[in-house]
Amino acid sequence: MSCTDPTPAPSGPDPDTPLEGVHGALLMNHQVATLFGVDASTVARWGSHGLITYVTTPGGARRYPAHQFRALLRETPRTHPAPLSQDTPNGR
């Protein structure tokens, strides 16, 4: 007779769901980048220059406390990015 539980084991947290930690919700680099419409390397640079705060996981990954972005998102004007040259007529 087997003593196994028929319910499937959890597969772990969804990688796109903010993590909860001692700092509240923690966002991954790409999540912050998506919020502000920038590249993930820009977010890393903001952290390196002290413009935004982050915590480091035991594995060395940066996580950004979500609370610091609420005010920034309210203050950041919403603009559409300029089209790339190949998106404009005649490539100009």
N, C-alpha and C positions, 0 to 999 in steps of 0.2 A: 504494500500500500504506500502510495506517495504522499508526502506532506507538502507538496508545492502549492502555492497560491495561484489560482487561475487568472488573477488580474495581472495585466502586463506591468512590468517594472517601469517607473518613470524614466524618460529618456534624458532628463536634465532640463535645465532652464532653456527657454527659447532664446537664442542668441540676440534677437532683436528686442527683447524685453529688458527694460532697465533693471539693474540689480538693486537690491535693497541692502544697505550697509549701515554702519554707524553714522555715516554722513547723509542718510536718507537715500533717495533714489540716485543711483550712479549710472551715468551714461557712458557708452563706449565712444571711441573716437569718431567712428563713422556716423553715429547717431547725432552727435553735436554738429558734424559737418553738414548733415542733411538739414538740420534745423536752420542753419545760417546760409545754406546754399554755397558752401565753400568746399575745397578739397580737404581730405583728412589730414594731409601734411600741414595745411594751414592751422588746423586745430592743434596739432602737435607743437607747432612753432609758437602759437599763442601761449600754450602751457610752459614751454621752455623759457619764454621771455617774461613769465610771471603775470601775463595779462588775464589768465583764468587759472583757477586752482584745480588740482587733481590729486588723487591718491593713487598709490601704486599697489597693485595686487601682489601676492607672494610670487607669482610667475613673472612679474616685471611689467605687466600691462598697465597702462594708465586708465583710470576711470574718473569721470568728471561729475562732481555733485550737481544734480539737476537744479537745485534751488538757485544757484548763481545765474542761471540763464533766464529765469522768469522775467526779471526786470529788463535784461538786455533785449529779450525778444519784444517786449512792449515798446522799448525805445528805438529799436532798429527799424529804419524806414524800409518799406517793402518796395523794391525796385526789380524790374526785369533785367536780366543780364543782357549786355550788348550782344548782338548776333555775331557769330564767327564769320570770318571773311567768306568761307565757302557757303554760308547760309544766305548771303546777300546776292541780289541780282548781279550777274556778270563777275562774281567773285571779288567785288570791291567793297 
